[in-house]
Amino acid sequence: MPIVLKRPIVIDDLAEIWGYIAEDSETRADEFIETIDSKFHELATSPRIGRLRDELYPGLMSFPVGRYLLYYTIITGGIEVIRVLHGARDIEKHFNPFNPEE
């Protein structure tokens, strides 16, 4: 089975997404997080289906799920998920190595 590693900040990203969607419907929030988790496993199996985002970070890949983008790198045997961010966010600031949030 392919490996899916998640950085600790990814858990925070997913909790934030769940909380936002749950304001309208906890059921929809649960379903969307399950969709994202399913996509993690699909990407671990076929990691090159994502878009290469070297302009943000060398070797970084992205893949859309709804209005969100999954950011990951390819590792031996799977992927490491780096962030899960809404597509409207200022993505570059989240990959700036001098960003104090990281």
Biopython code that builds the backbone (N, CA, C, O; Angstrom):
import numpy as np
from Bio.PDB.StructureBuilder import StructureBuilder

atoms = [
    (1, "MET", "N", (0.825, -1.173, 0.000)),
    (1, "MET", "CA", (0.000, 0.000, 0.000)),
    (1, "MET", "C", (0.881, 1.253, 0.000)),
    (1, "MET", "O", (1.832, 1.334, 0.778)),
    (2, "PRO", "N", (0.579, 2.228, -0.859)),
    (2, "PRO", "CA", (1.398, 3.439, -0.932)),
    (2, "PRO", "C", (1.386, 4.224, 0.383)),
    (2, "PRO", "O", (0.429, 4.169, 1.156)),
    (3, "ILE", "N", (2.464, 4.944, 0.605)),
    (3, "ILE", "CA", (2.651, 5.722, 1.829)),
    (3, "ILE", "C", (2.054, 7.123, 1.650)),
    (3, "ILE", "O", (2.239, 7.755, 0.609)),
    (4, "VAL", "N", (1.343, 7.597, 2.667)),
    (4, "VAL", "CA", (0.868, 8.982, 2.717)),
    (4, "VAL", "C", (1.341, 9.565, 4.050)),
    (4, "VAL", "O", (0.796, 9.253, 5.109)),
    (5, "LEU", "N", (2.362, 10.413, 3.976)),
    (5, "LEU", "CA", (2.832, 11.121, 5.158)),
    (5, "LEU", "C", (2.201, 12.505, 5.149)),
    (5, "LEU", "O", (2.080, 13.123, 4.092)),
    (6, "LYS", "N", (1.798, 12.998, 6.318)),
    (6, "LYS", "CA", (1.215, 14.334, 6.423)),
    (6, "LYS", "C", (2.034, 15.147, 7.408)),
    (6, "LYS", "O", (2.285, 14.701, 8.528)),
    (7, "ARG", "N", (2.445, 16.320, 7.004)),
    (7, "ARG", "CA", (3.108, 17.215, 7.942)),
    (7, "ARG", "C", (2.087, 17.638, 8.995)),
    (7, "ARG", "O", (0.892, 17.686, 8.705)),
    (8, "PRO", "N", (2.535, 17.943, 10.206)),
    (8, "PRO", "CA", (1.596, 18.331, 11.261)),
    (8, "PRO", "C", (0.680, 19.499, 10.870)),
    (8, "PRO", "O", (-0.477, 19.530, 11.290)),
    (9, "ILE", "N", (1.159, 20.434, 10.095)),
    (9, "ILE", "CA", (0.336, 21.578, 9.704)),
    (9, "ILE", "C", (-0.839, 21.152, 8.814)),
    (9, "ILE", "O", (-1.855, 21.844, 8.747)),
    (10, "VAL", "N", (-0.694, 20.021, 8.141)),
    (10, "VAL", "CA", (-1.787, 19.509, 7.297)),
    (10, "VAL", "C", (-2.996, 19.150, 8.172)),
    (10, "VAL", "O", (-4.138, 19.361, 7.765)),
    (11, "ILE", "N", (-2.753, 18.619, 9.347)),
    (11, "ILE", "CA", (-3.849, 18.296, 10.270)),
    (11, "ILE", "C", (-4.586, 19.589, 10.644)),
    (11, "ILE", "O", (-5.814, 19.613, 10.731)),
    (12, "ASP", "N", (-3.818, 20.657, 10.864)),
    (12, "ASP", "CA", (-4.437, 21.959, 11.156)),
    (12, "ASP", "C", (-5.238, 22.465, 9.957)),
    (12, "ASP", "O", (-6.345, 22.980, 10.116)),
    (13, "ASP", "N", (-4.671, 22.315, 8.753)),
    (13, "ASP", "CA", (-5.377, 22.728, 7.533)),
    (13, "ASP", "C", (-6.714, 21.997, 7.418)),
    (13, "ASP", "O", (-7.746, 22.612, 7.148)),
    (14, "LEU", "N", (-6.687, 20.685, 7.624)),
    (14, "LEU", "CA", (-7.903, 19.879, 7.494)),
    (14, "LEU", "C", (-8.933, 20.244, 8.567)),
    (14, "LEU", "O", (-10.134, 20.263, 8.295)),
    (15, "ALA", "N", (-8.468, 20.530, 9.774)),
    (15, "ALA", "CA", (-9.383, 20.933, 10.844)),
    (15, "ALA", "C", (-10.040, 22.275, 10.512)),
    (15, "ALA", "O", (-11.228, 22.473, 10.768)),
    (16, "GLU", "N", (-9.266, 23.181, 9.949)),
    (16, "GLU", "CA", (-9.801, 24.484, 9.556)),
    (16, "GLU", "C", (-10.850, 24.330, 8.451)),
    (16, "GLU", "O", (-11.910, 24.954, 8.501)),
    (17, "ILE", "N", (-10.547, 23.502, 7.463)),
    (17, "ILE", "CA", (-11.489, 23.245, 6.366)),
    (17, "ILE", "C", (-12.764, 22.617, 6.925)),
    (17, "ILE", "O", (-13.870, 23.035, 6.582)),
    (18, "TRP", "N", (-12.604, 21.612, 7.786)),
    (18, "TRP", "CA", (-13.767, 20.943, 8.362)),
    (18, "TRP", "C", (-14.631, 21.958, 9.124)),
    (18, "TRP", "O", (-15.852, 21.981, 8.972)),
    (19, "GLY", "N", (-13.990, 22.787, 9.936)),
    (19, "GLY", "CA", (-14.719, 23.767, 10.725)),
    (19, "GLY", "C", (-15.498, 24.748, 9.875)),
    (19, "GLY", "O", (-16.634, 25.100, 10.193)),
    (20, "TYR", "N", (-14.883, 25.184, 8.799)),
    (20, "TYR", "CA", (-15.547, 26.139, 7.907)),
    (20, "TYR", "C", (-16.783, 25.509, 7.261)),
    (20, "TYR", "O", (-17.856, 26.112, 7.252)),
    (21, "ILE", "N", (-16.632, 24.313, 6.729)),
    (21, "ILE", "CA", (-17.752, 23.644, 6.063)),
    (21, "ILE", "C", (-18.811, 23.225, 7.081)),
    (21, "ILE", "O", (-20.006, 23.266, 6.787)),
    (22, "ALA", "N", (-18.377, 22.821, 8.278)),
    (22, "ALA", "CA", (-19.307, 22.353, 9.313)),
    (22, "ALA", "C", (-20.226, 23.456, 9.817)),
    (22, "ALA", "O", (-21.269, 23.172, 10.406)),
    (23, "GLU", "N", (-19.849, 24.713, 9.591)),
    (23, "GLU", "CA", (-20.752, 25.805, 9.973)),
    (23, "GLU", "C", (-22.098, 25.651, 9.267)),
    (23, "GLU", "O", (-23.137, 26.038, 9.802)),
    (24, "ASP", "N", (-22.068, 25.083, 8.066)),
    (24, "ASP", "CA", (-23.299, 24.815, 7.316)),
    (24, "ASP", "C", (-23.794, 23.389, 7.516)),
    (24, "ASP", "O", (-24.994, 23.157, 7.668)),
    (25, "SER", "N", (-22.854, 22.422, 7.517)),
    (25, "SER", "CA", (-23.260, 21.023, 7.615)),
    (25, "SER", "C", (-22.082, 20.146, 8.046)),
    (25, "SER", "O", (-21.089, 20.031, 7.328)),
    (26, "GLU", "N", (-22.201, 19.542, 9.203)),
    (26, "GLU", "CA", (-21.148, 18.627, 9.664)),
    (26, "GLU", "C", (-21.048, 17.405, 8.757)),
    (26, "GLU", "O", (-19.961, 16.865, 8.552)),
    (27, "THR", "N", (-22.171, 16.978, 8.222)),
    (27, "THR", "CA", (-22.168, 15.828, 7.313)),
    (27, "THR", "C", (-21.361, 16.152, 6.065)),
    (27, "THR", "O", (-20.526, 15.355, 5.637)),
    (28, "ARG", "N", (-21.609, 17.326, 5.477)),
    (28, "ARG", "CA", (-20.845, 17.726, 4.289)),
    (28, "ARG", "C", (-19.360, 17.889, 4.616)),
    (28, "ARG", "O", (-18.496, 17.552, 3.808)),
    (29, "ALA", "N", (-19.078, 18.409, 5.808)),
    (29, "ALA", "CA", (-17.686, 18.576, 6.226)),
    (29, "ALA", "C", (-16.993, 17.219, 6.314)),
    (29, "ALA", "O", (-15.879, 17.052, 5.817)),
    (30, "ASP", "N", (-17.655, 16.252, 6.948)),
    (30, "ASP", "CA", (-17.094, 14.897, 7.049)),
    (30, "ASP", "C", (-16.860, 14.300, 5.660)),
    (30, "ASP", "O", (-15.810, 13.713, 5.396)),
    (31, "GLU", "N", (-17.832, 14.453, 4.793)),
    (31, "GLU", "CA", (-17.724, 13.901, 3.436)),
    (31, "GLU", "C", (-16.572, 14.536, 2.667)),
    (31, "GLU", "O", (-15.847, 13.843, 1.953)),
    (32, "PHE", "N", (-16.397, 15.854, 2.809)),
    (32, "PHE", "CA", (-15.330, 16.521, 2.067)),
    (32, "PHE", "C", (-13.952, 16.094, 2.573)),
    (32, "PHE", "O", (-13.036, 15.881, 1.778)),
    (33, "ILE", "N", (-13.806, 15.970, 3.880)),
    (33, "ILE", "CA", (-12.523, 15.504, 4.427)),
    (33, "ILE", "C", (-12.247, 14.076, 3.965)),
    (33, "ILE", "O", (-11.098, 13.736, 3.680)),
    (34, "GLU", "N", (-13.272, 13.240, 3.886)),
    (34, "GLU", "CA", (-13.100, 11.884, 3.356)),
    (34, "GLU", "C", (-12.683, 11.925, 1.890)),
    (34, "GLU", "O", (-11.863, 11.115, 1.458)),
    (35, "THR", "N", (-13.235, 12.857, 1.124)),
    (35, "THR", "CA", (-12.855, 13.010, -0.284)),
    (35, "THR", "C", (-11.379, 13.388, -0.391)),
    (35, "THR", "O", (-10.650, 12.842, -1.219)),
    (36, "ILE", "N", (-10.949, 14.317, 0.445)),
    (36, "ILE", "CA", (-9.534, 14.724, 0.435)),
    (36, "ILE", "C", (-8.649, 13.545, 0.814)),
    (36, "ILE", "O", (-7.634, 13.305, 0.161)),
    (37, "ASP", "N", (-9.012, 12.809, 1.850)),
    (37, "ASP", "CA", (-8.218, 11.656, 2.276)),
    (37, "ASP", "C", (-8.128, 10.609, 1.162)),
    (37, "ASP", "O", (-7.069, 10.023, 0.938)),
    (38, "SER", "N", (-9.229, 10.382, 0.478)),
    (38, "SER", "CA", (-9.239, 9.444, -0.644)),
    (38, "SER", "C", (-8.296, 9.914, -1.749)),
    (38, "SER", "O", (-7.595, 9.113, -2.367)),
    (39, "LYS", "N", (-8.291, 11.233, -1.990)),
    (39, "LYS", "CA", (-7.404, 11.790, -3.018)),
    (39, "LYS", "C", (-5.943, 11.639, -2.608)),
    (39, "LYS", "O", (-5.091, 11.397, -3.463)),
    (40, "PHE", "N", (-5.632, 11.775, -1.310)),
    (40, "PHE", "CA", (-4.260, 11.542, -0.845)),
    (40, "PHE", "C", (-3.793, 10.150, -1.268)),
    (40, "PHE", "O", (-2.676, 9.987, -1.759)),
    (41, "HIS", "N", (-4.650, 9.153, -1.076)),
    (41, "HIS", "CA", (-4.276, 7.772, -1.400)),
    (41, "HIS", "C", (-4.172, 7.563, -2.909)),
    (41, "HIS", "O", (-3.315, 6.811, -3.373)),
    (42, "GLU", "N", (-5.027, 8.213, -3.664)),
    (42, "GLU", "CA", (-4.926, 8.145, -5.122)),
    (42, "GLU", "C", (-3.623, 8.779, -5.596)),
    (42, "GLU", "O", (-2.947, 8.236, -6.469)),
    (43, "LEU", "N", (-3.273, 9.921, -5.025)),
    (43, "LEU", "CA", (-2.025, 10.586, -5.398)),
    (43, "LEU", "C", (-0.809, 9.766, -4.983)),
    (43, "LEU", "O", (0.198, 9.756, -5.690)),
    (44, "ALA", "N", (-0.888, 9.090, -3.861)),
    (44, "ALA", "CA", (0.229, 8.242, -3.431)),
    (44, "ALA", "C", (0.458, 7.114, -4.422)),
    (44, "ALA", "O", (1.592, 6.674, -4.612)),
    (45, "THR", "N", (-0.611, 6.645, -5.056)),
    (45, "THR", "CA", (-0.512, 5.582, -6.051)),
    (45, "THR", "C", (0.000, 6.116, -7.386)),
    (45, "THR", "O", (0.797, 5.462, -8.058)),
    (46, "SER", "N", (-0.465, 7.315, -7.768)),
    (46, "SER", "CA", (-0.087, 7.932, -9.056)),
    (46, "SER", "C", (0.316, 9.379, -8.820)),
    (46, "SER", "O", (-0.409, 10.289, -9.224)),
    (47, "PRO", "N", (1.449, 9.613, -8.177)),
    (47, "PRO", "CA", (1.799, 10.980, -7.760)),
    (47, "PRO", "C", (2.050, 11.966, -8.898)),
    (47, "PRO", "O", (1.954, 13.176, -8.696)),
    (48, "ARG", "N", (2.360, 11.479, -10.060)),
    (48, "ARG", "CA", (2.689, 12.398, -11.157)),
    (48, "ARG", "C", (1.465, 12.973, -11.866)),
    (48, "ARG", "O", (1.611, 13.713, -12.840)),
    (49, "ILE", "N", (0.251, 12.643, -11.390)),
    (49, "ILE", "CA", (-0.933, 13.229, -12.014)),
    (49, "ILE", "C", (-1.115, 14.689, -11.588)),
    (49, "ILE", "O", (-1.892, 15.424, -12.199)),
    (50, "GLY", "N", (-0.409, 15.102, -10.555)),
    (50, "GLY", "CA", (-0.470, 16.488, -10.105)),
    (50, "GLY", "C", (0.362, 17.399, -10.986)),
    (50, "GLY", "O", (1.071, 16.949, -11.886)),
    (51, "ARG", "N", (0.261, 18.670, -10.711)),
    (51, "ARG", "CA", (0.997, 19.703, -11.451)),
    (51, "ARG", "C", (2.277, 20.039, -10.693)),
    (51, "ARG", "O", (2.242, 20.268, -9.484)),
    (52, "LEU", "N", (3.401, 20.068, -11.395)),
    (52, "LEU", "CA", (4.679, 20.431, -10.788)),
    (52, "LEU", "C", (4.671, 21.919, -10.463)),
    (52, "LEU", "O", (4.329, 22.740, -11.315)),
    (53, "ARG", "N", (5.047, 22.272, -9.237)),
    (53, "ARG", "CA", (5.023, 23.663, -8.774)),
    (53, "ARG", "C", (6.401, 24.092, -8.294)),
    (53, "ARG", "O", (6.546, 24.601, -7.182)),
    (54, "ASP", "N", (7.415, 23.887, -9.131)),
    (54, "ASP", "CA", (8.785, 24.269, -8.779)),
    (54, "ASP", "C", (8.916, 25.751, -8.449)),
    (54, "ASP", "O", (9.837, 26.144, -7.733)),
    (55, "GLU", "N", (7.999, 26.584, -8.966)),
    (55, "GLU", "CA", (8.091, 28.025, -8.696)),
    (55, "GLU", "C", (7.817, 28.329, -7.216)),
    (55, "GLU", "O", (8.209, 29.384, -6.716)),
    (56, "LEU", "N", (7.153, 27.417, -6.530)),
    (56, "LEU", "CA", (6.869, 27.599, -5.108)),
    (56, "LEU", "C", (7.912, 26.925, -4.234)),
    (56, "LEU", "O", (8.336, 27.466, -3.213)),
    (57, "TYR", "N", (8.321, 25.723, -4.659)),
    (57, "TYR", "CA", (9.290, 24.936, -3.896)),
    (57, "TYR", "C", (9.754, 23.798, -4.807)),
    (57, "TYR", "O", (8.919, 23.141, -5.427)),
    (58, "PRO", "N", (11.057, 23.549, -4.903)),
    (58, "PRO", "CA", (11.541, 22.490, -5.794)),
    (58, "PRO", "C", (10.907, 21.125, -5.490)),
    (58, "PRO", "O", (10.949, 20.645, -4.358)),
    (59, "GLY", "N", (10.323, 20.519, -6.518)),
    (59, "GLY", "CA", (9.724, 19.196, -6.383)),
    (59, "GLY", "C", (8.297, 19.200, -5.852)),
    (59, "GLY", "O", (7.691, 18.139, -5.704)),
    (60, "LEU", "N", (7.757, 20.372, -5.566)),
    (60, "LEU", "CA", (6.395, 20.465, -5.042)),
    (60, "LEU", "C", (5.390, 20.186, -6.150)),
    (60, "LEU", "O", (5.555, 20.638, -7.283)),
    (61, "MET", "N", (4.351, 19.438, -5.810)),
    (61, "MET", "CA", (3.268, 19.124, -6.741)),
    (61, "MET", "C", (1.978, 19.670, -6.145)),
    (61, "MET", "O", (1.878, 19.862, -4.933)),
    (62, "SER", "N", (0.981, 19.923, -7.011)),
    (62, "SER", "CA", (-0.333, 20.324, -6.506)),
    (62, "SER", "C", (-1.414, 19.583, -7.273)),
    (62, "SER", "O", (-1.223, 19.167, -8.416)),
    (63, "PHE", "N", (-2.563, 19.429, -6.609)),
    (63, "PHE", "CA", (-3.700, 18.774, -7.230)),
    (63, "PHE", "C", (-4.968, 19.378, -6.642)),
    (63, "PHE", "O", (-5.091, 19.488, -5.422)),
    (64, "PRO", "N", (-5.926, 19.775, -7.505)),
    (64, "PRO", "CA", (-7.147, 20.395, -6.991)),
    (64, "PRO", "C", (-8.177, 19.384, -6.499)),
    (64, "PRO", "O", (-8.346, 18.308, -7.073)),
    (65, "VAL", "N", (-8.851, 19.758, -5.432)),
    (65, "VAL", "CA", (-10.012, 19.022, -4.935)),
    (65, "VAL", "C", (-11.033, 20.096, -4.561)),
    (65, "VAL", "O", (-10.889, 20.779, -3.548)),
    (66, "GLY", "N", (-12.042, 20.230, -5.376)),
    (66, "GLY", "CA", (-12.989, 21.317, -5.171)),
    (66, "GLY", "C", (-12.267, 22.639, -5.285)),
    (66, "GLY", "O", (-11.540, 22.874, -6.249)),
    (67, "ARG", "N", (-12.462, 23.499, -4.310)),
    (67, "ARG", "CA", (-11.807, 24.815, -4.307)),
    (67, "ARG", "C", (-10.460, 24.798, -3.598)),
    (67, "ARG", "O", (-9.831, 25.842, -3.427)),
    (68, "TYR", "N", (-10.025, 23.631, -3.189)),
    (68, "TYR", "CA", (-8.781, 23.500, -2.439)),
    (68, "TYR", "C", (-7.696, 22.865, -3.297)),
    (68, "TYR", "O", (-7.968, 22.163, -4.271)),
    (69, "LEU", "N", (-6.456, 23.138, -2.900)),
    (69, "LEU", "CA", (-5.309, 22.540, -3.571)),
    (69, "LEU", "C", (-4.522, 21.720, -2.560)),
    (69, "LEU", "O", (-4.210, 22.181, -1.462)),
    (70, "LEU", "N", (-4.212, 20.498, -2.958)),
    (70, "LEU", "CA", (-3.370, 19.621, -2.146)),
    (70, "LEU", "C", (-1.937, 19.825, -2.627)),
    (70, "LEU", "O", (-1.658, 19.669, -3.816)),
    (71, "TYR", "N", (-1.042, 20.166, -1.735)),
    (71, "TYR", "CA", (0.370, 20.356, -2.076)),
    (71, "TYR", "C", (1.151, 19.200, -1.461)),
    (71, "TYR", "O", (0.994, 18.883, -0.282)),
    (72, "TYR", "N", (1.985, 18.583, -2.270)),
    (72, "TYR", "CA", (2.704, 17.401, -1.810)),
    (72, "TYR", "C", (4.014, 17.246, -2.566)),
    (72, "TYR", "O", (4.233, 17.865, -3.607)),
    (73, "THR", "N", (4.870, 16.410, -2.018)),
    (73, "THR", "CA", (6.093, 16.010, -2.710)),
    (73, "THR", "C", (6.059, 14.495, -2.864)),
    (73, "THR", "O", (5.416, 13.782, -2.094)),
    (74, "ILE", "N", (6.759, 14.039, -3.866)),
    (74, "ILE", "CA", (6.856, 12.599, -4.114)),
    (74, "ILE", "C", (8.003, 12.051, -3.272)),
    (74, "ILE", "O", (9.117, 12.575, -3.298)),
    (75, "ILE", "N", (7.712, 10.993, -2.529)),
    (75, "ILE", "CA", (8.738, 10.311, -1.742)),
    (75, "ILE", "C", (8.775, 8.852, -2.194)),
    (75, "ILE", "O", (7.881, 8.399, -2.909)),
    (76, "THR", "N", (9.779, 8.136, -1.790)),
    (76, "THR", "CA", (9.863, 6.724, -2.122)),
    (76, "THR", "C", (8.649, 5.999, -1.553)),
    (76, "THR", "O", (8.430, 5.991, -0.341)),
    (77, "GLY", "N", (7.874, 5.397, -2.428)),
    (77, "GLY", "CA", (6.721, 4.618, -1.999)),
    (77, "GLY", "C", (5.436, 5.397, -1.800)),
    (77, "GLY", "O", (4.436, 4.826, -1.366)),
    (78, "GLY", "N", (5.437, 6.706, -2.109)),
    (78, "GLY", "CA", (4.204, 7.471, -1.924)),
    (78, "GLY", "C", (4.401, 8.963, -1.994)),
    (78, "GLY", "O", (5.166, 9.470, -2.814)),
    (79, "ILE", "N", (3.688, 9.673, -1.109)),
    (79, "ILE", "CA", (3.755, 11.136, -1.090)),
    (79, "ILE", "C", (3.870, 11.648, 0.344)),
    (79, "ILE", "O", (3.512, 10.960, 1.300)),
    (80, "GLU", "N", (4.377, 12.871, 0.468)),
    (80, "GLU", "CA", (4.324, 13.615, 1.713)),
    (80, "GLU", "C", (3.459, 14.834, 1.446)),
    (80, "GLU", "O", (3.790, 15.656, 0.591)),
    (81, "VAL", "N", (2.357, 14.957, 2.168)),
    (81, "VAL", "CA", (1.452, 16.091, 2.002)),
    (81, "VAL", "C", (2.022, 17.261, 2.793)),
    (81, "VAL", "O", (2.298, 17.149, 3.988)),
    (82, "ILE", "N", (2.192, 18.387, 2.101)),
    (82, "ILE", "CA", (2.820, 19.565, 2.689)),
    (82, "ILE", "C", (1.782, 20.548, 3.224)),
    (82, "ILE", "O", (1.926, 21.055, 4.337)),
    (83, "ARG", "N", (0.744, 20.819, 2.447)),
    (83, "ARG", "CA", (-0.336, 21.731, 2.843)),
    (83, "ARG", "C", (-1.602, 21.370, 2.082)),
    (83, "ARG", "O", (-1.552, 20.704, 1.049)),
    (84, "VAL", "N", (-2.743, 21.822, 2.610)),
    (84, "VAL", "CA", (-4.028, 21.767, 1.924)),
    (84, "VAL", "C", (-4.615, 23.167, 2.102)),
    (84, "VAL", "O", (-5.017, 23.547, 3.202)),
    (85, "LEU", "N", (-4.660, 23.937, 0.994)),
    (85, "LEU", "CA", (-5.042, 25.342, 1.078)),
    (85, "LEU", "C", (-6.125, 25.689, 0.071)),
    (85, "LEU", "O", (-6.197, 25.108, -1.012)),
    (86, "HIS", "N", (-6.959, 26.636, 0.440)),
    (86, "HIS", "CA", (-7.981, 27.143, -0.479)),
    (86, "HIS", "C", (-7.273, 27.822, -1.644)),
    (86, "HIS", "O", (-6.278, 28.521, -1.450)),
    (87, "GLY", "N", (-7.784, 27.616, -2.846)),
    (87, "GLY", "CA", (-7.162, 28.162, -4.046)),
    (87, "GLY", "C", (-7.111, 29.676, -4.097)),
    (87, "GLY", "O", (-6.301, 30.233, -4.837)),
    (88, "ALA", "N", (-7.955, 30.363, -3.330)),
    (88, "ALA", "CA", (-7.974, 31.830, -3.339)),
    (88, "ALA", "C", (-6.931, 32.437, -2.396)),
    (88, "ALA", "O", (-6.741, 33.654, -2.391)),
    (89, "ARG", "N", (-6.267, 31.623, -1.614)),
    (89, "ARG", "CA", (-5.271, 32.150, -0.670)),
    (89, "ARG", "C", (-3.996, 32.550, -1.388)),
    (89, "ARG", "O", (-3.728, 32.110, -2.506)),
    (90, "ASP", "N", (-3.221, 33.384, -0.734)),
    (90, "ASP", "CA", (-1.918, 33.795, -1.251)),
    (90, "ASP", "C", (-0.961, 32.622, -1.032)),
    (90, "ASP", "O", (-0.303, 32.515, 0.002)),
    (91, "ILE", "N", (-0.906, 31.764, -2.021)),
    (91, "ILE", "CA", (-0.158, 30.511, -1.897)),
    (91, "ILE", "C", (1.340, 30.751, -1.700)),
    (91, "ILE", "O", (1.979, 30.063, -0.905)),
    (92, "GLU", "N", (1.897, 31.719, -2.418)),
    (92, "GLU", "CA", (3.347, 31.938, -2.347)),
    (92, "GLU", "C", (3.822, 32.229, -0.927)),
    (92, "GLU", "O", (4.917, 31.811, -0.548)),
    (93, "LYS", "N", (3.017, 32.939, -0.135)),
    (93, "LYS", "CA", (3.474, 33.257, 1.226)),
    (93, "LYS", "C", (3.595, 32.011, 2.096)),
    (93, "LYS", "O", (4.362, 32.005, 3.059)),
    (94, "HIS", "N", (2.855, 30.968, 1.774)),
    (94, "HIS", "CA", (2.908, 29.741, 2.569)),
    (94, "HIS", "C", (4.131, 28.877, 2.243)),
    (94, "HIS", "O", (4.451, 27.944, 2.980)),
    (95, "PHE", "N", (4.805, 29.191, 1.145)),
    (95, "PHE", "CA", (5.987, 28.427, 0.766)),
    (95, "PHE", "C", (7.259, 29.264, 0.805)),
    (95, "PHE", "O", (8.312, 28.833, 0.336)),
    (96, "ASN", "N", (7.150, 30.466, 1.368)),
    (96, "ASN", "CA", (8.307, 31.339, 1.540)),
    (96, "ASN", "C", (9.109, 30.808, 2.723)),
    (96, "ASN", "O", (8.574, 30.710, 3.828)),
    (97, "PRO", "N", (10.387, 30.462, 2.516)),
    (97, "PRO", "CA", (11.165, 29.872, 3.604)),
    (97, "PRO", "C", (11.385, 30.840, 4.771)),
    (97, "PRO", "O", (11.805, 30.416, 5.848)),
    (98, "PHE", "N", (11.108, 32.128, 4.572)),
    (98, "PHE", "CA", (11.305, 33.101, 5.642)),
    (98, "PHE", "C", (9.986, 33.473, 6.312)),
    (98, "PHE", "O", (9.941, 34.413, 7.104)),
    (99, "ASN", "N", (8.918, 32.750, 6.005)),
    (99, "ASN", "CA", (7.609, 33.017, 6.567)),
    (99, "ASN", "C", (7.593, 32.559, 8.028)),
    (99, "ASN", "O", (7.800, 31.375, 8.295)),
    (100, "PRO", "N", (7.353, 33.467, 8.978)),
    (100, "PRO", "CA", (7.367, 33.065, 10.390)),
    (100, "PRO", "C", (6.223, 32.144, 10.792)),
    (100, "PRO", "O", (6.281, 31.545, 11.866)),
    (101, "GLU", "N", (5.160, 32.005, 9.949)),
    (101, "GLU", "CA", (4.045, 31.106, 10.254)),
    (101, "GLU", "C", (4.462, 29.650, 10.178)),
    (101, "GLU", "O", (3.860, 28.806, 10.843)),
    (102, "GLU", "N", (5.458, 29.337, 9.401)),
    (102, "GLU", "CA", (5.831, 27.935, 9.138)),
    (102, "GLU", "C", (6.688, 27.394, 10.261)),
    (102, "GLU", "O", (7.100, 26.235, 10.221)),
]
sb = StructureBuilder()
sb.init_structure("model")
sb.init_model(0)
sb.init_chain("A")
sb.init_seg("    ")
for serial, (resi, resn, name, xyz) in enumerate(atoms, 1):
    if name == "N":
        sb.init_residue(resn, " ", resi, " ")
    sb.init_atom(name, np.array(xyz, "f"), 0.0, 1.0, " ", f" {name:<3s}", serial, name[0])
structure = sb.get_structure()
